[in-house]
Amino acid sequence: MLTKIRRLTLKKKNKSKIVCLTAYSKNIAEEIDQHADLILVGDSLGSVLYNYNTTRKVNLKMMIEHSKSVRKGIKKSIMIVDMPFDTYKNKSQALKNCKKVLKETKCDGIKLEGGRELNNIIKYLINHKIPVIGHIGITPQTTRGKYRYKGKTAFEKKKLLKDSKSLEEAGVFAIVLECIERKLSQEITKTIKIPTIGIGSSKYCDGQILVTDDILGLTNSKMKFVKKYINLKKNIRNAVKKFQSDVKNGSYPSIKYSY
């Protein structure tokens, strides 16, 4: 686990980009694993799989069950699990829940949303041998209303810079920068020694992460940073239409597909 994490830090030093994607099941994870450095079981599964309007509705049991499936599909990538909303309000609660996640999912670490306010909790977890990734900028668990990128004002810039340095000092081994203004994300990336993983935060981050279902065209995401690399929805519709036709005209199942 520590060797994998050190390898991630080395990528930053060598200016080698870090590739990250999400997975919620074994089937997707084993395909991503061939190309990714890090696979995140994100609480984004709330909107992607369950049609929730907020990640706050995702609970620990859901994260653990999906993570157990993902673990079966990973051989080489670092596996990180999002800690859902309301599971790390204080040190004792955070430690209890994080230990449960690590034990039951065999993941390599966890991710927490928030800045300096989490320092004591993060230090406590790391002192108990729990690797942590930070997450600043837009934090879906606490953001209200319409999403807008961060770092437009002097106040936000100062806060985000302080948050990134503070999280590094607390001991996180990487930080997700979500929807942070590109010059600021570049400054943060240059300022801290640990890797930054961007989502909507410019090419200047040390790595990038997207929701896999988004890049496959399985969602209707309108987020500016989402690039769709294929339209699997269309492929699925075509396959189902062909199956329907085969069933109706009696060509399926043929002798080949029958016992």
N, C-alpha and C positions, 0 to 999 in steps of 0.2 A: 504493500500500500504506500509506504513512505517513498519507495523507489519510484513508483509511478508519479507521485506528486513532485519529486525532485526533477523527474524528466520533464514535467510541465514547465517548471521554473527555468530549466535549461533551454527550453524552446524560446522563451523570451530573450534570454541572453544571446542566443544564436540568431535572433530575428527570424525564427521559423514560426509561421502562423499556426495557431491552435484551432482545430476544427471541433465544434461541439454541436450536438443535436439532441432533441428530446426523444424519448421512447416510453411507451406505456405497456408494451407487451413483448414477449420473447421473439415473435416473428419479425417485428420491425427491428428490434435490438440487434439480432444476429446479422441483419443486412447492413445496418449502420456501423457496427463494430469493425467492419473491414476498413472503414475510411475515417472514422472519428478518433480523436484523442480523448474526448470526454463525452459521456452520455448522461443526460439529466432526466431523471424521472420527475418532471415538473408538475406543480399543482395546476398548471395550465390544462391538465387532463379534465379539470372541472368544466371548462368551456368546450374543449375539443371533443370529449367523450360523453359528458353528461348534460351538455347544454345549459350549464349554470351561467348566470349573468355576473358572477363574481367568484374569485378563488376562495373567498371566505367560507364557502359552503363545503369545501373539500376537507375531509377529516383524516385522522391518522390511519385508521383501518384501511381506507381506500388507498392511501399512499403506500402502505406496506404490501397490500395484496398485488398491486400493479408492479411494485418494485421486485417482488419475489419472482414474478413472471419475467421481467426484464433481465434479472440476474442470470437466468438460464440461457439467455442469448448472447451474453458478453464473455469474451475470452481475453481481450487485451485492453480495452478502453477503461478509463477511470469512470466509475459509476457513482454519481452523486444523487441524493434524494432531497427534494424540497421538504422542509418542515412546514406543515400547514399552519394557517392562522390559528392563534390562541394555543399553540403547543409549546411556546418558549417564552412565556410571560415573565418568568423569574428563573434563577439559576437551578433550583432543585427540580422544577417542572421540566426545564429544558434538558437537564442531564438525564432524568428518568425517561423522557420520550425519545431522546437521541440514542440512548443505549438500546432501547427497544427496537428502534429502526435498524441500527447497525447489526444487532444480534439476529433479527428475523430476516433481514434482506441481504446480509453479507455485502452491503455497499461499501464504498471506499471513503465516503464522507457525506456531509450534509450541507445544505445551503440555507442561510437565514437572510431575510430581508430587513434592511435598516442600517443606520450609520452609527455614530458615536454612542448613541443611547444603548447600544447592544454590547459595548466593550466588556463590561464585567461578566456578562453571560458568555461571551465568546472566549474570554480568557479562562473562565471556569471549565468550559467544555474542552478546550485544548489541553488544559492541565490534567484532564481525565482522559487524555489520548483520543479525542474525537476531532478528526480533521474537519475544518470549516471553510466554506466559500462564502464571501460576502456578496451583497447585492444592493446597489444604490442607484439613484436616478428615479425613474418611475418604479414604484414598488406596488404591484397590483393588490397586495393584501391590505394596504392602507390608503391607496389612492381613491379619491372620491370624484365623481363627475367625469367629464371628458378628459381623456389623456392628452397632455401636451408635453412637448420635450422640455427637459430641465437644463438650466445653465444660461437662461436668457438674461437674468438680472445679476448685478454684482453680488447681491446677497446669496443667491443660489450658487454662483461660482465659488464663492468663499466657503460656503457650507459643504459643497460636494468635495472640494479639495481637502478640507479638514476631515471629512468623513473617510475619504480614501486613505489618508495618512494614518488616521486613527485605527481603522480596521487592519491596516498592515501591521501597526504596532501591537495590536491585540493578538495577532498571530494567524489571521486567515491566509490561505495559500494562494488565493486568487480572488478577484472581485468582478462580478457581473456589472457592467455599466449599461443600464437600459434607458434608451432615448435621451442621451446626454449630448448637448451641442458639440459639434465635431472638434472645434478648437480646444474646448475644455477637456473632451475625452482624450485628445492628443496630449494635453498638458498633464493630465492625471497619469496617463500611461508612461510618460517620460519621468514623472516625479517619483513614482513608487517602483520598488524592485520586484514585486510580485506581478504575475500576469493579469492583464485586464481582458475580459471577454465581453465583447460588444454585442448589443442587440439594438439596432437603430442608433448606434453611436459612432458611426464612421469607420473607415478602413484603418484608422490610426491605432485601434486597439490591438492587443497581442493576438487575439483570436475572435471568432464570431460564433454566435449560437442563434439558431432559429428553431421554431416548432416544426418538426418533420412533416406533420400533416399539412402545414401551410405550404411548404416547398413542393409537396406532392400534388397540390391542388385539391385537397380533400376538404378544405374549409373555405369559407367565404370571407376570409380576413381582408379588411380594407386598410390595414396598417401600412404606412408609407414604406417601411423597411422590408416588408415581405416580398420576396421574389419567388414566383412560382416556376419551378423547373420542368414540370410536366402536369398534364391535366388528367389525373387518374380517375376523376369523376366520369369523364367521357369514356375512358376505357372500361370502367365498371358497367356503365349503362350499356355499352355495346356487347359486353360479355353476357349480361343478363338477358338482353334482347335475343341473342343467339340461342341461349339456353331455352328461353320461352318458345322460340320457333321450333327447336329440335324436339321439345316435349310435345308440342301441339301436332307436329307432322309425323310423330312416331319414330323419328330417327334416333332418338335417345330414350332409353339405353339400348344400344345395339348389342349383338352377341359379345363383342369385345368388352363391354362394360357390365355384363351380366354373369352371374354364377350358374 
